[in-house]
Amino acid sequence: MNAPLELPYGKGNISVDLPSDWKADLFRPHRVRLAGDPQREILQSLEDPLGGKRLEDFRGVKSVAIAISDETRPVPHRLILPPLLERLDRMRINPSDIHVLIASGLHPPMPEAHLPNILPLEILRRYPVVVHDARRTDLKFLGNTARGTPVFSNPLFHQADLRLVLGLIDPHQFVGYTGGVKGAAIGLAGSQTIEANHSMLFHPGAVVGAIQNNPVRQDIEEIGRMMVVHWAVNVILNETNGVVTAFSGDPVEVERVGSKFCRTIYETMASQEYDFVIASPGGYPKDINVYQAQKALAHVTPLVRQGGDVLFFAECPEGHGDELFYQMMVKYKNPVDVIDNFKKAKFKMGDHKAFLWCRSLIKARVHLYSSIDEGLGKTLMVSPVNTIEEAFEKIKKKYSNPPSIAVLPKANSTYIRIHR
C-alpha cells in the first residue's frame, strides 16, 4: 500500500492516496539543514557582507530607501528588517527618512490593509511605507540599457542616498533566479521597463537556472546598475519556507554566490518524461492566484511527456489574478491561438502570462484542483476537478496500464533537467 502524499495547498496541506498499483517518483528540493537560529544567520550576513563593503561604510547618508517584496513572495521581512533598521538607527538616520517601498512590479498594488501581513506593526507605525505603482506618471527616467530597455525608477528610491533591496533567491522560469538587484530593478521599475525586459523571454537563453547567458537576467543587472542599488540582503529558503542561509552586501556578489548555493537545493535531474505529473506550487503565497501559480506549471512541463497529464493542486483564493492575463484567455478558444496571437502582437505584460500558461497546455492536459469555479477553469482551458478521485478516474480511463508518475510537492522551487 502506498503511503499518502502530502502536498501544500493554500495555507495547509492536502493528502493524496494513490491507487495501490500506481508507483510514483518524488521530485522535490534537496533536503538541507535549516539555520539553527534564523535571526542569527541574518545577523551574521549583515556583519560579514559579500563584496567587502559594510552597511556602516555608508555612514553619513541622510536618507534610505528599502525595496521589499509584496505578499506574493514568502520573504521573512519580520526577521530581516529589525536588525537592518537597528543598524540604520545606529548610523543616526531619522526613521522618517527611511522609506520602506513595497516593490510590486506590475502586480496589483498591495492594499494598505494587507501591509500587516508582511510587516510588524511597530515598523508600520515608525517608518513611512509606500506601495510602488509601476504606472505612476512621476517615475524617474534614467536612460536605456544596452538592450534598449527604457529604465524608469520609483522617485523615492532614486532620491535616497542609500538604496537597499531585500528578497529571496529562488528559481525563476525565464530570469534564471530571483534575487540580487531584481527586487528593485523590476519591483520598483516602470511598466515600460518591465515589459521591455520581459519581452526577451523568447530568447533560448532565458530559462530557469541560467544567468550568464540569459539576456533577461543580464538586462536586469544593468537596470540595477543604472538605479544604483547599493546593497542587498537575500535569504534562501527550504521547501517549507524556513531560512537555510542569508547573504548580504554587494548585490551582484549576493546574486552570484546565492544562486550557486540555490542550485544545489532546487535543481533536480530526471532520466525520463512521465505520463502523469502530480504537482503543487508549494502552497500560499505561491498559489494565491492562477497568475502566480503558473510559474510552477512551467517547471512541471519539461517532466511530462507530450500528450500526458498534470494534476495541479493550486488553491487560488484570489482567482485568476491579473486582469490582462484573464482577458487574453477569454479572447481565444484554444492554447495554440493564444500562443500564435501573442507572438504576432506587441509584447504586453499580463498577456505574456497567458502565453506561458498556454505553452504548458499544448504539451499536456492540466486537471486543476482549486477553489476557482468551473466556468473560470474552462476559460483558462484546463479541466477542473472537484475531487482527487475524479481526476484519478480520468487517468485510469486513458491508460490501460498504470501510468508512469512523477510528484512535485514544491514545483515553484523545483526545476528539472532531463538527463537521458
C-alpha positions as CSV (number, residue, x, y, z in Angstrom):
1,M,0.0,0.0,0.0
2,N,1.3,3.4,-0.9
3,A,1.8,6.0,1.8
4,P,-0.3,9.1,1.3
5,L,1.4,12.0,-0.5
6,E,1.2,15.4,1.3
7,L,1.1,18.4,-1.0
8,P,0.9,22.0,0.1
9,Y,-2.4,23.6,-0.7
10,G,-3.1,27.2,0.3
11,K,-2.1,27.7,3.9
12,G,-2.4,23.9,4.6
13,N,-1.8,20.6,3.0
14,I,-3.8,18.1,1.0
15,S,-3.4,14.3,1.3
16,V,-3.3,12.2,-1.8
17,D,-3.7,8.4,-1.8
18,L,-2.5,6.8,-5.0
19,P,-4.2,3.6,-6.2
20,S,-2.3,0.6,-4.8
21,D,-0.9,-0.4,-8.2
22,W,0.5,3.0,-9.0
23,K,4.1,3.9,-8.3
24,A,5.5,7.4,-8.2
25,D,8.9,9.1,-8.3
26,L,9.2,12.0,-6.0
27,F,11.0,15.2,-7.1
28,R,11.5,17.9,-4.5
29,P,14.2,20.3,-3.4
30,H,17.2,18.6,-1.8
31,R,16.9,18.4,1.9
32,V,19.2,20.8,3.6
33,R,19.8,21.8,7.2
34,L,17.9,24.8,8.3
35,A,19.7,27.6,10.1
36,G,19.6,26.8,13.8
37,D,18.9,30.4,14.6
38,P,17.5,32.2,11.5
39,Q,17.8,35.6,13.2
40,R,21.5,34.9,13.9
41,E,22.0,33.7,10.3
42,I,20.8,37.0,9.0
43,L,22.8,39.0,11.6
44,Q,25.9,37.1,10.6
45,S,25.4,38.0,6.9
46,L,25.0,41.7,7.9
47,E,28.2,41.6,9.8
48,D,30.2,39.7,7.1
49,P,28.9,41.1,3.8
50,L,30.0,39.9,0.3
51,G,31.9,42.4,-1.7
52,G,33.7,43.9,1.3
53,K,31.5,46.9,1.9
54,R,29.7,47.0,5.3
55,L,26.5,48.8,5.8
56,E,28.3,51.1,8.3
57,D,30.6,52.2,5.4
58,F,27.6,54.3,4.2
59,R,27.6,56.3,7.4
60,G,26.8,60.0,6.7
61,V,23.8,59.3,4.4
62,K,20.7,61.3,5.2
63,S,18.0,59.2,3.5
64,V,17.4,55.5,2.8
65,A,15.0,53.5,0.6
66,I,14.5,49.8,1.2
67,A,12.8,47.8,-1.5
68,I,10.9,44.8,-0.1
69,S,8.7,42.1,-1.7
70,D,4.9,42.2,-1.7
71,E,2.8,39.4,-0.2
72,T,3.2,37.1,-3.3
73,R,6.7,36.2,-2.0
74,P,7.4,34.4,1.3
75,V,10.3,36.8,2.3
76,P,10.7,36.8,6.1
77,H,10.7,40.6,6.5
78,R,10.0,40.2,10.2
79,L,13.4,38.6,10.6
80,I,15.4,40.8,8.2
81,L,14.1,44.3,8.7
82,P,14.5,44.7,12.5
83,P,18.3,44.1,12.6
84,L,18.7,46.1,9.4
85,L,16.8,49.1,10.8
86,E,18.6,48.9,14.1
87,R,21.9,49.4,12.1
88,L,20.5,52.3,10.3
89,D,19.3,53.8,13.6
90,R,22.9,53.4,14.9
91,M,24.0,55.4,11.8
92,R,21.8,58.2,13.2
93,I,19.3,58.2,10.3
94,N,16.0,59.6,11.2
95,P,13.1,57.0,10.8
96,S,11.1,59.5,8.8
97,D,13.9,59.5,6.3
98,I,13.9,55.7,5.8
99,H,11.2,54.7,3.3
100,V,10.1,51.1,3.1
101,L,8.9,50.5,-0.5
102,I,6.7,47.6,-1.4
103,A,8.3,46.6,-4.7
104,S,5.2,45.3,-6.5
105,G,6.4,45.4,-10.1
106,L,3.4,45.0,-12.3
107,H,1.4,43.1,-9.6
108,P,-1.7,44.9,-8.5
109,P,-0.5,47.4,-5.9
110,M,-0.9,45.9,-2.4
111,P,-3.8,47.3,-0.4
112,E,-2.8,49.2,2.7
113,A,-5.0,46.8,4.8
114,H,-2.7,44.0,3.7
115,L,0.5,45.6,5.0
116,P,0.4,43.9,8.4
117,N,0.5,40.6,6.6
118,I,4.2,41.2,5.8
119,L,5.4,43.9,8.2
120,P,5.3,44.2,12.0
121,L,3.0,46.9,13.4
122,E,6.0,48.6,15.1
123,I,7.6,49.1,11.7
124,L,4.4,50.3,10.1
125,R,4.0,52.9,12.9
126,R,7.5,54.2,12.9
127,Y,8.6,54.2,9.2
128,P,6.9,55.5,6.1
129,V,5.8,52.6,4.0
130,V,4.8,53.2,0.4
131,V,3.4,50.8,-2.2
132,H,5.0,51.1,-5.6
133,D,2.8,51.6,-8.6
134,A,4.6,50.9,-11.9
135,R,2.1,53.0,-13.9
136,R,2.5,56.2,-11.9
137,T,3.4,59.3,-14.0
138,D,6.3,60.7,-11.9
139,L,8.8,57.9,-12.3
140,K,12.4,59.0,-12.9
141,F,13.7,58.2,-16.4
142,L,17.4,57.0,-16.2
143,G,18.1,56.2,-19.9
144,N,18.1,53.0,-21.9
145,T,20.1,49.8,-21.3
146,A,22.4,48.3,-24.0
147,R,19.5,46.1,-25.0
148,G,17.2,49.1,-25.4
149,T,15.2,48.8,-22.2
150,P,13.9,52.2,-21.0
151,V,14.7,52.5,-17.3
152,F,12.1,54.2,-15.1
153,S,12.6,54.2,-11.4
154,N,10.5,54.9,-8.3
155,P,11.3,58.5,-7.4
156,L,11.6,57.8,-3.7
157,F,14.1,55.1,-4.4
158,H,16.0,57.3,-6.9
159,Q,16.2,60.3,-4.4
160,A,17.5,58.2,-1.5
161,D,21.2,58.5,-0.6
162,L,21.3,54.8,0.2
163,R,19.3,52.2,-1.8
164,L,18.8,48.7,-0.4
165,V,16.9,45.7,-1.6
166,L,15.6,42.7,0.4
167,G,14.4,39.5,-1.1
168,L,14.9,35.8,-1.6
169,I,16.9,33.8,-4.2
170,D,14.6,31.3,-5.9
171,P,14.5,29.7,-9.4
172,H,12.6,31.7,-12.0
173,Q,11.2,30.4,-15.2
174,F,12.9,32.9,-17.5
175,V,15.0,35.2,-15.3
176,G,17.1,32.2,-14.2
177,Y,17.0,33.1,-10.5
178,T,15.4,35.9,-8.5
179,G,17.5,37.9,-6.0
180,G,20.2,40.5,-6.2
181,V,19.1,43.7,-7.7
182,K,15.8,42.2,-9.2
183,G,13.6,43.3,-6.3
184,A,14.4,46.9,-7.1
185,A,15.3,46.7,-10.8
186,I,11.9,45.1,-11.6
187,G,9.9,45.6,-8.4
188,L,10.4,49.4,-8.4
189,A,10.6,49.9,-12.1
190,G,8.0,51.4,-14.5
191,S,5.7,49.3,-16.6
192,Q,7.7,50.2,-19.8
193,T,10.9,48.9,-18.1
194,I,9.3,45.6,-17.0
195,E,7.6,45.0,-20.4
196,A,10.7,45.6,-22.4
197,N,12.8,43.4,-20.1
198,H,10.4,40.6,-20.0
199,S,9.8,40.7,-23.8
200,M,13.1,38.8,-24.1
201,L,11.6,35.7,-22.6
202,F,11.5,34.1,-26.1
203,H,15.3,34.0,-26.2
204,P,16.7,30.4,-25.9
205,G,18.9,31.5,-23.0
206,A,16.0,32.8,-21.0
207,V,15.4,29.7,-18.9
208,V,15.3,28.7,-15.3
209,G,18.6,28.3,-13.6
210,A,20.6,30.3,-16.3
211,I,22.2,33.6,-15.5
212,Q,25.4,34.4,-17.5
213,N,23.9,33.8,-21.0
214,N,20.4,34.9,-20.0
215,P,19.5,38.2,-21.7
216,V,16.6,38.9,-19.3
217,R,18.8,38.4,-16.2
218,Q,21.8,40.4,-17.7
219,D,19.4,43.3,-18.6
220,I,18.1,43.3,-15.0
221,E,21.7,43.6,-13.8
222,E,22.2,46.6,-16.0
223,I,19.0,48.2,-14.8
224,G,20.2,47.7,-11.2
225,R,23.5,49.5,-12.1
226,M,21.5,52.4,-13.6
227,M,19.3,52.6,-10.5
228,V,22.5,52.3,-8.3
229,V,21.3,49.6,-5.9
230,H,23.9,49.8,-3.2
231,W,23.3,46.8,-1.0
232,A,21.2,43.7,-0.9
233,V,20.0,41.2,1.8
234,N,18.8,37.9,0.3
235,V,17.7,34.7,2.0
236,I,17.5,31.2,0.7
237,L,14.5,29.2,2.0
238,N,13.9,25.5,2.1
239,E,10.7,23.8,0.8
240,T,8.7,24.8,3.9
241,N,10.0,28.4,3.7
242,G,12.4,28.0,6.6
243,V,15.6,30.1,6.4
244,V,18.6,28.0,5.2
245,T,21.1,30.8,4.9
246,A,21.4,34.5,4.1
247,F,23.7,36.7,2.0
248,S,24.2,40.4,2.3
249,G,26.4,43.0,0.6
250,D,27.1,43.9,-3.0
251,P,24.0,42.9,-5.0
252,V,26.0,41.3,-7.8
253,E,28.0,39.2,-5.4
254,V,24.9,38.3,-3.4
255,E,23.3,37.0,-6.6
256,R,26.4,35.2,-7.8
257,V,27.1,33.4,-4.6
258,G,23.5,32.9,-3.6
259,S,22.3,31.5,-6.9
260,K,25.2,29.0,-6.9
261,F,24.1,27.8,-3.5
262,C,20.4,27.8,-4.5
263,R,21.2,25.5,-7.5
264,T,22.4,22.8,-5.1
265,I,19.0,22.8,-3.4
266,Y,16.5,23.3,-6.2
267,E,18.0,21.7,-9.4
268,T,16.9,18.1,-9.8
269,M,17.8,15.5,-12.5
270,A,15.4,13.1,-14.2
271,S,16.1,10.3,-16.7
272,Q,12.7,10.4,-18.5
273,E,9.4,12.2,-19.1
274,Y,6.3,10.9,-17.3
275,D,2.7,10.1,-18.4
276,F,1.2,11.8,-15.3
277,V,2.6,14.5,-13.1
278,I,1.1,15.5,-9.8
279,A,2.2,18.9,-8.6
280,S,1.7,21.8,-6.2
281,P,3.3,25.3,-6.5
282,G,4.2,24.9,-2.8
283,G,1.2,26.5,-1.1
284,Y,0.5,30.1,-0.1
285,P,1.5,32.6,-1.3
286,K,2.7,30.8,-4.4
287,D,-0.8,29.6,-5.2
288,I,-2.5,32.8,-4.2
289,N,-3.9,33.1,-7.7
290,V,-3.5,31.4,-11.1
291,Y,-1.2,34.2,-12.4
292,Q,1.3,33.3,-9.6
293,A,0.7,29.5,-9.8
294,Q,1.7,29.5,-13.5
295,K,5.4,29.5,-12.6
296,A,5.0,26.1,-11.0
297,L,3.2,24.7,-14.1
298,A,6.1,25.9,-16.2
299,H,8.6,24.0,-14.0
300,V,6.4,20.9,-14.3
301,T,6.1,20.9,-18.1
302,P,9.5,19.5,-19.0
303,L,8.8,16.5,-16.9
304,V,5.5,15.4,-18.6
305,R,5.5,13.7,-21.9
306,Q,3.8,15.2,-24.9
307,G,0.1,14.4,-24.6
308,G,0.4,13.5,-20.9
309,D,-1.5,14.7,-17.9
310,V,-0.9,17.0,-15.0
311,L,-2.9,17.1,-11.7
312,F,-2.2,20.6,-10.4
313,F,-3.1,21.5,-6.8
314,A,-3.3,25.3,-6.5
315,E,-5.9,26.9,-4.2
316,C,-6.0,30.3,-5.9
317,P,-8.3,32.1,-3.4
318,E,-7.8,35.3,-5.4
319,G,-9.0,33.7,-8.6
320,H,-7.2,34.4,-11.9
321,G,-5.1,37.3,-10.5
322,D,-4.0,39.7,-13.3
323,E,-6.9,41.1,-15.4
324,L,-4.9,41.3,-18.6
325,F,-4.0,37.6,-18.3
326,Y,-7.6,36.8,-17.8
327,Q,-8.8,38.9,-20.8
328,M,-6.2,37.2,-23.0
329,M,-7.6,33.8,-22.0
330,V,-11.2,34.9,-22.6
331,K,-10.4,36.2,-26.1
332,Y,-9.3,32.8,-27.5
333,K,-10.8,29.3,-27.6
334,N,-7.6,27.2,-27.5
335,P,-4.0,27.4,-26.4
336,V,-2.5,27.4,-29.9
337,D,-4.5,30.6,-30.8
338,V,-3.2,32.3,-27.6
339,I,0.4,31.5,-28.5
340,D,0.1,32.4,-32.2
341,N,-1.6,35.8,-31.5
342,F,0.8,36.6,-28.6
343,K,3.8,36.2,-30.9
344,K,2.3,38.4,-33.5
345,A,1.2,41.3,-31.2
346,K,3.2,43.9,-29.4
347,F,4.5,42.4,-26.1
348,K,2.3,43.2,-23.2
349,M,2.7,42.1,-19.5
350,G,-0.3,40.0,-18.4
351,D,-0.7,38.7,-21.9
352,H,2.8,37.1,-21.5
353,K,1.5,35.0,-18.6
354,A,-1.3,33.7,-20.9
355,F,1.4,32.7,-23.4
356,L,3.4,31.0,-20.7
357,W,0.3,29.2,-19.3
358,C,-0.7,28.0,-22.8
359,R,2.8,26.9,-23.6
360,S,2.3,24.2,-20.9
361,L,-1.3,23.4,-22.1
362,I,-0.1,22.5,-25.6
363,K,2.1,19.8,-24.1
364,A,-0.2,18.2,-21.5
365,R,-3.8,18.2,-20.3
366,V,-4.0,20.0,-17.0
367,H,-6.5,18.9,-14.4
368,L,-6.9,21.8,-11.9
369,Y,-7.9,21.1,-8.3
370,S,-8.6,24.6,-6.8
371,S,-11.1,26.9,-5.3
372,I,-12.0,28.6,-8.6
373,D,-15.3,27.9,-10.2
374,E,-15.8,25.5,-13.1
375,G,-16.5,28.4,-15.5
376,L,-13.3,30.1,-14.8
377,G,-11.4,26.8,-15.1
378,K,-12.8,26.3,-18.6
379,T,-11.9,29.9,-19.6
380,L,-8.4,29.0,-18.5
381,M,-8.5,26.0,-20.8
382,V,-8.0,23.4,-18.0
383,S,-10.1,20.5,-16.8
384,P,-11.4,21.5,-13.3
385,V,-11.7,18.6,-10.9
386,N,-13.7,18.7,-7.6
387,T,-12.2,15.6,-6.1
388,I,-8.9,13.7,-6.3
389,E,-10.9,10.6,-7.1
390,E,-12.4,12.3,-10.1
391,A,-9.0,13.1,-11.5
392,F,-7.7,9.6,-11.0
393,E,-10.8,8.1,-12.7
394,K,-10.0,10.2,-15.8
395,I,-6.4,9.0,-15.8
396,K,-7.4,5.3,-15.4
397,K,-9.7,5.6,-18.4
398,K,-6.9,7.0,-20.5
399,Y,-4.2,4.5,-19.6
400,S,-4.7,0.7,-19.9
401,N,-1.7,0.1,-17.7
402,P,-0.6,2.1,-14.6
403,P,0.9,5.4,-15.9
404,S,4.5,6.5,-15.1
405,I,4.0,9.1,-12.4
406,A,6.1,12.0,-11.0
407,V,5.2,14.1,-8.0
408,L,6.4,17.6,-7.3
409,P,5.1,19.0,-3.9
410,K,7.1,22.2,-4.3
411,A,7.1,22.8,-8.0
412,N,7.6,26.6,-7.8
413,S,11.1,25.9,-6.4
414,T,11.9,22.6,-8.2
415,Y,13.3,22.6,-11.7
416,I,14.1,19.6,-13.7
417,R,17.0,18.8,-16.0
418,I,16.2,15.7,-18.2
419,H,19.4,13.6,-18.5
420,R,18.8,10.5,-20.6
